[in-house]
Amino acid sequence: MPKEFVLTDEFNNIIYRCAASQKITGPLSIEITVNLTHPDYAENIKSKRKEALNKLCIPIPFQGRFLHPNGHYFWMEGSLTNMINIKGVNAIFVTNCDISEQKELEDLLPKANILAKIGG
């Protein structure tokens, strides 16, 4: 599962995206990534960013659904680490990966268990 890392400023503007990013999120304009959060997860993601801004160098985990430029939502999991006051970094360090397949399998597991009970 490819991982990406992104550096953002305190307003969530993208400063840098690694080359692997396009494999996960597709090409993004300068649009603020938080604006691409599925409405069901928007408040949680905003809360996680706020928490990260208040805790220097402590990774804050997050998970949610985000809009891909192709128009579909995908699951992403990662962490936000505030390094804004670290000379040479001066950014929020974001790592994440696409966990859509994992989430699909998690949804199928209860159904598979029911089928196993019926068949066994």
WOCORLIN-V612476 format. One record per backbone hydrogen bond with DSSP energy under -1.0 kcal/mol. CO is the residue of the C=O (numbers start at 0). NH is the residue of the N-H. If there is no record, write none. Layout:
# WOCORLIN-V612476
<<CO,NH> <CO,NH>>
This chain:
# WOCORLIN-V612476
<<3,95> <4,17> <5,93> <6,14> <6,15> <7,91> <8,11> <12,8> <15,6> <17,20> <19,22> <20,23> <20,24> <31,34> <32,35> <33,36> <35,66> <37,40> <40,44> <41,45> <42,46> <43,47> <44,48> <45,49> <46,50> <47,51> <48,52> <49,53> <51,54> <54,57> <59,79> <61,77> <63,75> <64,37> <65,73> <67,70> <71,67> <73,65> <74,98> <75,63> <76,96> <77,61> <78,94> <79,59> <80,92> <81,56> <82,85> <85,88> <85,89> <90,82> <91,7> <92,80> <93,5> <94,78> <95,3> <96,76> <98,102> <99,103> <100,104> <101,105> <102,106> <103,107> <104,108> <107,111> <108,112> <109,113> <110,114> <111,115> <112,116> <113,117> <114,118> <115,119>>
